[in-house]
Amino acid sequence: MPRILVVDDDPMVGATIEVLLQRQGFDVTLTDGGETGLAALESQTFDAMLVDIFMPHMRGFESIRIFHERAPTTPLIAMSGYAFASSALPSPDFLRMALELGATRCLRKPFTPEALLTTIQECLTGGSGSAQKDKKEAP
């Protein structure tokens, strides 16, 4: 049974992902932020990680960088729903930046259950070497 670490400060998002993955047979550890996620990572091993980019106490890409450094061979899926209020201003591509910091795949919130499951399966079957070479953003 694949073990998945889910790190998201939004309780509704985290609980939804947890239920979906458990129903698919995954062993899920849900944490509510960067500090608790890192504590879980230090005490357990995981087959993949889903990490929100923007969380309190661990701003922006710090979480992606630190999680990748602590478990460099574990596929990391970065998630973000961040969007700028003004569409007139060009916005940085946060998910693309996450890939550059070590994320294996990215998901833009809101995502479908199918997109989440496909992305996790790609990470689990691709292996760390090929997943790193074939980084891409999920739809």
C-alpha positions, 0 to 999 in steps of 0.5 A: 500500500503506497504511503502518501504525505499530504501537507496542506493548511486548508482543512477542507482540502486536506480532508478531501484529498485524504478521503479520496486517496484512502478510498483508492487504497493509499495509506495517507498521513495528513498534516496541517502545515510545513512544521508538522509535515516535516515532523512526519517526514522525519519519523516515517518514509513515504512513496510520494508527497503532496505539498501546498506551496503557500502555507503559514509559517513556511512561506512560498517555495521554502516548503518545496525546497525543504521537503525536497532537500529532506527526501530528495528521492521521494516524488513531490507534487506541488499544489497551489490555488494562488491567483492574483486578483488583477488579471491585467498584471502578469503573474509569476508561474508559481508551479513552474518555479516549484518544478525548478526547486525540486517538485516532480509534478504540479497540480493547480487547485482546484483539480479533479480527483482524476488529475490527482490520481493520475499525477500520483500514479505517474510519480509512483510508476516513473521512479525518481530518476525518470520522474525528475527528467520528465517534470511536467505540470498536470492539467 
